[in-house]
Amino acid sequence: MMNIRHISTIVTVAVAAVTLTACGGRRGQASNKATDAKHSVALITDGNGVNDHSFNQSAWNGFLAYGKAHQLKRGQNGYQYFQSGSAADFDNNFSQAVAAGYHTMFGVGYSLKTAVSTAAKKYPKKNFVIIDDVVSGQKNVASANFKSEQASYLAGVVAAHETKTNTIGFIGGVHGDIDDLFDAGFTQGVTDTAKKLHKHIKLLNQYIGSFDAVDKAKAIAQAMYTKKADIIFHAAGGAGDGLFAEAKAINQTRPANKKVWVIGVDVDQSNLANYHAKGNQKDNFALTSVITGVNVAVKDISERAYHDKFPGGQNLIYGLKNDGVSLTRGQISSQAWIAAQKARTNIINGKIKVRIHPLSK
């Protein structure tokens, strides 16, 4: 019995020592941070959800990367998303996130601007972030925006190189400060490159008037492909699924070497472009995708908050220089890719100035 008690005492002391060591570790250790609600983050989506092939999905990927970097788990004291069915859910979702103990909360998309501002005033000791808009004059709100025109310029360079019909399309969602950036950059990239290549390229341009009207996007795409467009770039959010549907319908009736192309937006959308060409050959019609690094911004701001350096009151800009926007390699030819990379360098060095205002419609 003495030996058993002696062993039990040793085990108890050892466990206590391990516990004290874990609790008394250095400030930067994951064991402390993982249980510290101050480093928890929450995503409030717009009405499209985290699998929208767009901003929400990219933001969620940023959360996953942040969680992995600090051994945080999904849920309280870690990271979580709150799904909004519509704008009517925004305020309530922010309140729920606060009640659940989350400390830094992200509203993804300009439609959440008012809700972010309201929540920040209501909960001044919490951190809030608006993605794709600016909330000014509130010290507990950080804003994150993107130089989407820069990556779109590169897509225009690629499209001008790759078109065989010399007709290219752009489908926008809704005219505004954000969507027009994609339009402006793409238009300038196509125009500048056409001049260099001595091509006469026709650029078709139409806005849907919505980010969720899939059928209308499909009809616009059908009209553009009928007018001989062989590449169409969209900045239409979820409505862009209509473009992919139309391209798939056309390509299924053609040999793989006669396909029409789509340029995706926000995230790598190549997974939406898988299909079977005439003859049942597996293929893909995504030429490339213009990436908006919402994941980059989300992880960056979360990291700053983690290290108690939340950039409240600041408007952070993400562009080519800090990998806040980019272009996927996709199925771009070597010649076009080299041209795009040269343009990227010239934009970063200031040799190419990408206009931020679209051409008059």
C-alpha positions as CSV (number, residue, x, y, z in Angstrom):
1,M,0.0,0.0,0.0
2,M,2.9,2.4,0.7
3,N,4.3,1.8,-2.8
4,I,0.9,2.5,-4.4
5,R,0.5,5.7,-2.4
6,H,4.0,6.8,-3.3
7,I,3.4,6.2,-7.0
8,S,0.1,8.0,-6.9
9,T,1.8,11.0,-5.2
10,I,4.4,11.1,-8.0
11,V,1.8,11.0,-10.7
12,T,-0.2,13.8,-9.0
13,V,2.8,16.0,-8.7
14,A,3.8,15.4,-12.3
15,V,0.3,16.2,-13.6
16,A,0.3,19.4,-11.5
17,A,3.7,20.4,-12.9
18,V,2.5,19.8,-16.5
19,T,-0.6,21.9,-15.8
20,L,1.4,24.7,-14.3
21,T,3.8,24.7,-17.2
22,A,1.0,24.9,-19.7
23,C,-0.7,27.8,-17.8
24,G,2.6,29.6,-17.3
25,G,3.9,29.3,-20.9
26,R,5.1,32.2,-23.0
27,R,2.5,34.7,-24.3
28,G,2.9,33.5,-27.9
29,Q,2.2,29.8,-27.2
30,A,-0.9,28.3,-28.8
31,S,-1.9,26.7,-25.5
32,N,-2.7,30.1,-24.1
33,K,-4.1,31.7,-27.2
34,A,-6.4,28.7,-27.9
35,T,-8.3,29.4,-24.7
36,D,-8.3,33.2,-25.0
37,A,-11.6,34.6,-26.4
38,K,-9.8,37.8,-27.3
39,H,-8.3,36.0,-30.2
40,S,-11.5,34.5,-31.5
41,V,-13.0,35.6,-34.9
42,A,-16.4,35.4,-36.4
43,L,-17.6,35.8,-40.0
44,I,-21.0,37.3,-40.7
45,T,-22.0,36.3,-44.3
46,D,-24.2,38.1,-46.7
47,G,-27.1,36.2,-48.1
48,N,-25.0,33.8,-50.2
49,G,-23.2,31.6,-47.6
50,V,-19.7,30.3,-47.2
51,N,-20.0,28.1,-50.3
52,D,-20.8,30.9,-52.7
53,H,-17.7,30.4,-54.9
54,S,-17.0,34.1,-54.1
55,F,-16.3,36.5,-51.2
56,N,-17.8,34.4,-48.4
57,Q,-15.9,31.3,-49.4
58,S,-12.7,33.2,-49.7
59,A,-13.2,34.8,-46.3
60,W,-13.9,31.4,-44.7
61,N,-10.7,30.0,-46.2
62,G,-8.9,32.8,-44.5
63,F,-10.5,31.8,-41.2
64,L,-9.4,28.2,-41.7
65,A,-5.8,29.3,-42.4
66,Y,-5.8,31.5,-39.3
67,G,-7.2,28.7,-37.2
68,K,-4.6,26.2,-38.5
69,A,-1.8,28.7,-37.9
70,H,-2.7,29.0,-34.2
71,Q,-4.2,25.6,-33.5
72,L,-7.6,27.2,-33.0
73,K,-10.8,25.1,-33.5
74,R,-14.1,26.0,-35.0
75,G,-16.4,27.2,-32.3
76,Q,-16.2,29.3,-29.1
77,N,-12.8,30.8,-28.5
78,G,-11.8,29.9,-32.1
79,Y,-13.5,30.8,-35.3
80,Q,-17.1,30.5,-36.6
81,Y,-19.4,31.9,-39.3
82,F,-23.0,33.1,-38.9
83,Q,-25.1,32.6,-41.9
84,S,-27.4,35.4,-43.1
85,G,-30.5,34.6,-45.1
86,S,-30.9,38.2,-46.0
87,A,-30.0,41.7,-44.9
88,A,-32.6,41.4,-42.2
89,D,-30.3,38.9,-40.4
90,F,-27.2,41.1,-40.3
91,D,-27.8,43.0,-37.0
92,N,-29.0,39.9,-35.2
93,N,-26.0,37.8,-36.4
94,F,-23.6,40.4,-35.1
95,S,-25.4,40.4,-31.7
96,Q,-25.3,36.6,-31.6
97,A,-21.6,36.6,-32.4
98,V,-20.9,39.0,-29.6
99,A,-23.1,37.0,-27.2
100,A,-21.1,33.9,-28.1
101,G,-17.9,35.6,-27.0
102,Y,-16.3,36.3,-30.3
103,H,-14.0,39.3,-30.2
104,T,-13.2,40.3,-33.8
105,M,-16.1,40.1,-36.3
106,F,-16.0,40.4,-40.1
107,G,-18.8,41.6,-42.3
108,V,-18.1,40.5,-45.9
109,G,-19.3,42.8,-48.6
110,Y,-20.5,46.3,-48.8
111,S,-24.1,45.3,-48.0
112,L,-23.0,44.8,-44.4
113,K,-21.5,48.3,-44.0
114,T,-24.4,49.8,-42.0
115,A,-24.7,46.6,-39.8
116,V,-20.9,46.7,-39.0
117,S,-21.1,50.4,-38.1
118,T,-24.1,49.9,-35.9
119,A,-22.7,46.9,-34.1
120,A,-19.4,48.7,-33.5
121,K,-21.2,51.5,-31.8
122,K,-23.2,49.1,-29.7
123,Y,-20.2,47.1,-28.7
124,P,-17.2,49.5,-28.4
125,K,-15.0,46.9,-26.7
126,K,-15.2,44.5,-29.7
127,N,-13.3,44.6,-33.0
128,F,-15.2,44.9,-36.3
129,V,-14.1,44.6,-39.9
130,I,-15.9,45.6,-43.1
131,I,-14.7,44.0,-46.3
132,D,-15.1,45.9,-49.6
133,D,-16.2,49.2,-48.2
134,V,-15.1,51.8,-45.7
135,V,-16.4,52.7,-42.3
136,S,-14.8,56.0,-41.2
137,G,-14.5,57.6,-37.8
138,Q,-14.9,54.5,-35.7
139,K,-11.8,53.4,-33.8
140,N,-12.9,49.8,-33.4
141,V,-13.6,49.2,-37.1
142,A,-11.0,48.3,-39.7
143,S,-11.8,48.4,-43.4
144,A,-10.3,46.2,-46.1
145,N,-10.4,47.0,-49.8
146,F,-8.8,45.6,-53.0
147,K,-7.2,46.9,-56.1
148,S,-9.3,44.6,-58.2
149,E,-8.6,46.7,-61.3
150,Q,-5.0,45.5,-61.2
151,A,-5.7,41.8,-61.4
152,S,-8.5,42.5,-63.9
153,Y,-5.9,44.3,-66.1
154,L,-3.9,41.1,-66.2
155,A,-7.0,39.1,-67.2
156,G,-7.5,41.6,-70.0
157,V,-3.9,41.1,-71.2
158,V,-4.4,37.3,-71.2
159,A,-7.8,37.6,-73.0
160,A,-6.4,39.8,-75.7
161,H,-3.6,37.3,-76.3
162,E,-5.8,34.2,-76.3
163,T,-8.8,35.3,-78.3
164,K,-9.1,33.7,-81.7
165,T,-12.3,35.5,-82.8
166,N,-11.1,38.9,-81.6
167,T,-14.4,39.3,-79.7
168,I,-14.3,39.3,-75.9
169,G,-17.1,39.8,-73.3
170,F,-17.5,41.2,-69.8
171,I,-20.5,40.6,-67.7
172,G,-20.9,42.8,-64.6
173,G,-23.3,42.4,-61.7
174,V,-24.3,45.9,-60.6
175,H,-22.7,49.2,-61.4
176,G,-20.9,50.6,-58.4
177,D,-17.5,51.5,-56.9
178,I,-16.5,47.9,-56.6
179,D,-17.8,46.1,-59.6
180,D,-16.7,48.9,-61.9
181,L,-13.1,48.3,-60.9
182,F,-13.1,44.9,-62.6
183,D,-14.7,46.4,-65.7
184,A,-12.2,49.3,-65.8
185,G,-9.1,47.1,-65.4
186,F,-10.2,44.4,-67.8
187,T,-11.2,47.0,-70.5
188,Q,-7.8,48.7,-70.2
189,G,-5.9,45.5,-70.2
190,V,-7.7,44.3,-73.4
191,T,-7.3,47.7,-75.1
192,D,-3.6,48.2,-74.2
193,T,-2.7,44.7,-75.3
194,A,-4.7,44.8,-78.5
195,K,-2.7,47.9,-79.6
196,K,0.6,46.1,-78.8
197,L,-0.5,43.0,-80.8
198,H,-2.0,45.1,-83.6
199,K,-5.3,43.4,-83.1
200,H,-8.8,44.9,-83.6
201,I,-10.7,43.5,-80.6
202,K,-14.4,44.0,-80.0
203,L,-15.3,44.1,-76.3
204,L,-18.9,43.3,-75.5
205,N,-20.0,44.7,-72.1
206,Q,-23.3,44.3,-70.2
207,Y,-24.4,44.5,-66.6
208,I,-27.1,42.2,-65.1
209,G,-28.4,44.6,-62.5
210,S,-28.2,41.9,-59.9
211,F,-25.7,39.6,-58.3
212,D,-28.1,36.6,-58.1
213,A,-30.0,36.6,-61.4
214,V,-28.5,33.4,-62.8
215,D,-30.9,33.1,-65.6
216,K,-30.3,36.7,-66.8
217,A,-26.5,36.1,-66.7
218,K,-27.0,32.9,-68.8
219,A,-29.1,34.8,-71.4
220,I,-26.5,37.6,-71.6
221,A,-23.7,35.0,-72.0
222,Q,-25.7,33.2,-74.8
223,A,-26.0,36.5,-76.7
224,M,-22.3,37.3,-76.4
225,Y,-21.2,33.8,-77.5
226,T,-23.7,34.1,-80.4
227,K,-21.9,37.3,-81.4
228,K,-18.6,35.3,-81.6
229,A,-17.2,36.1,-78.2
230,D,-14.8,33.2,-77.4
231,I,-13.8,34.5,-73.9
232,I,-16.1,36.1,-71.3
233,F,-15.0,37.5,-68.0
234,H,-17.6,38.0,-65.3
235,A,-17.7,40.0,-62.1
236,A,-21.3,39.1,-61.2
237,G,-21.0,37.2,-57.9
238,G,-23.4,34.2,-57.7
239,A,-25.1,35.2,-60.9
240,G,-21.9,34.2,-62.7
241,D,-23.1,30.6,-62.4
242,G,-25.3,31.4,-65.4
243,L,-22.3,32.2,-67.5
244,F,-20.7,28.9,-66.6
245,A,-23.9,27.1,-67.3
246,E,-24.1,28.6,-70.8
247,A,-20.5,27.9,-71.6
248,K,-20.9,24.3,-70.5
249,A,-24.0,23.9,-72.7
250,I,-22.2,25.2,-75.7
251,N,-19.0,23.3,-75.1
252,Q,-20.7,19.9,-74.7
253,T,-21.7,20.1,-78.3
254,R,-18.2,20.9,-79.6
255,P,-14.8,19.2,-79.8
256,A,-12.5,20.2,-76.9
257,N,-10.3,22.3,-79.2
258,K,-13.3,24.5,-80.3
259,K,-14.5,25.5,-76.8
260,V,-15.5,28.9,-75.6
261,W,-13.8,30.2,-72.4
262,V,-14.8,31.7,-69.1
263,I,-12.6,33.9,-66.8
264,G,-13.7,33.4,-63.2
265,V,-13.7,35.9,-60.4
266,D,-12.9,36.3,-56.6
267,V,-11.8,32.7,-56.1
268,D,-10.4,30.0,-58.4
269,Q,-13.6,29.0,-60.2
270,S,-12.0,26.3,-62.4
271,N,-14.0,23.6,-60.5
272,L,-17.2,25.1,-62.0
273,A,-15.9,24.6,-65.5
274,N,-15.4,20.8,-65.7
275,Y,-17.4,19.2,-68.5
276,H,-17.4,16.5,-71.2
277,A,-16.7,17.7,-74.7
278,K,-18.2,16.2,-77.8
279,G,-17.0,12.6,-77.9
280,N,-17.3,12.4,-74.1
281,Q,-13.8,13.7,-73.5
282,K,-13.2,15.3,-70.1
283,D,-12.2,18.9,-70.3
284,N,-12.3,22.3,-68.6
285,F,-13.2,25.7,-70.0
286,A,-11.9,28.1,-67.2
287,L,-9.1,30.1,-68.8
288,T,-8.1,31.7,-65.5
289,S,-9.7,33.4,-62.5
290,V,-9.2,36.9,-61.1
291,I,-8.6,36.4,-57.4
292,T,-9.7,38.9,-54.8
293,G,-7.7,37.9,-51.8
294,V,-10.4,38.2,-49.1
295,N,-8.7,35.2,-47.5
296,V,-5.4,37.2,-47.4
297,A,-7.1,40.2,-45.9
298,V,-9.0,38.2,-43.3
299,K,-6.0,36.3,-42.2
300,D,-3.8,39.4,-42.1
301,I,-6.3,41.3,-39.9
302,S,-7.0,38.3,-37.7
303,E,-3.2,38.0,-37.2
304,R,-2.9,41.6,-36.2
305,A,-5.7,41.2,-33.7
306,Y,-4.1,38.1,-32.4
307,H,-1.0,40.1,-31.6
308,D,-3.1,42.8,-30.1
309,K,-2.5,45.2,-33.0
310,F,-5.9,45.4,-34.5
311,P,-5.9,48.1,-37.1
312,G,-9.0,50.0,-35.9
313,G,-9.8,53.1,-37.8
314,Q,-7.6,52.2,-40.8
315,N,-8.5,51.4,-44.4
316,L,-6.2,48.6,-45.5
317,I,-5.6,48.3,-49.3
318,Y,-4.7,44.9,-50.8
319,G,-3.2,44.8,-54.4
320,L,-0.7,43.0,-56.5
321,K,2.2,44.1,-54.4
322,N,1.0,42.4,-51.3
323,D,-0.8,39.5,-53.0
324,G,-4.2,40.9,-52.2
325,V,-5.2,40.3,-55.8
326,S,-3.8,37.9,-58.3
327,L,-4.4,35.8,-61.4
328,T,-4.4,32.0,-61.5
329,R,-2.2,30.2,-63.9
330,G,-5.2,28.3,-65.2
331,Q,-4.9,27.2,-68.9
332,I,-3.1,30.3,-70.1
333,S,-0.6,29.8,-72.8
334,S,3.1,30.4,-72.0
335,Q,3.2,33.5,-74.2
336,A,0.1,35.1,-72.6
337,W,1.3,34.2,-69.1
338,I,4.7,35.8,-69.7
339,A,3.0,39.0,-70.9
340,A,0.7,39.0,-67.9
341,Q,3.7,38.6,-65.5
342,K,5.5,41.4,-67.2
343,A,2.4,43.6,-66.9
344,R,2.2,42.7,-63.2
345,T,5.7,43.8,-62.6
346,N,5.1,47.1,-64.5
347,I,1.9,47.8,-62.4
348,I,3.8,47.2,-59.2
349,N,6.7,49.4,-60.3
350,G,4.3,52.1,-61.4
351,K,5.1,51.9,-65.1
352,I,1.5,50.9,-65.9
353,K,-1.2,53.1,-64.3
354,V,-4.5,51.2,-64.2
355,R,-7.4,53.6,-64.3
356,I,-9.9,53.1,-61.5
357,H,-12.8,54.8,-63.3
358,P,-14.5,52.7,-66.0
359,L,-15.1,54.0,-69.5
360,S,-18.5,55.8,-69.9
361,K,-21.3,53.4,-70.7
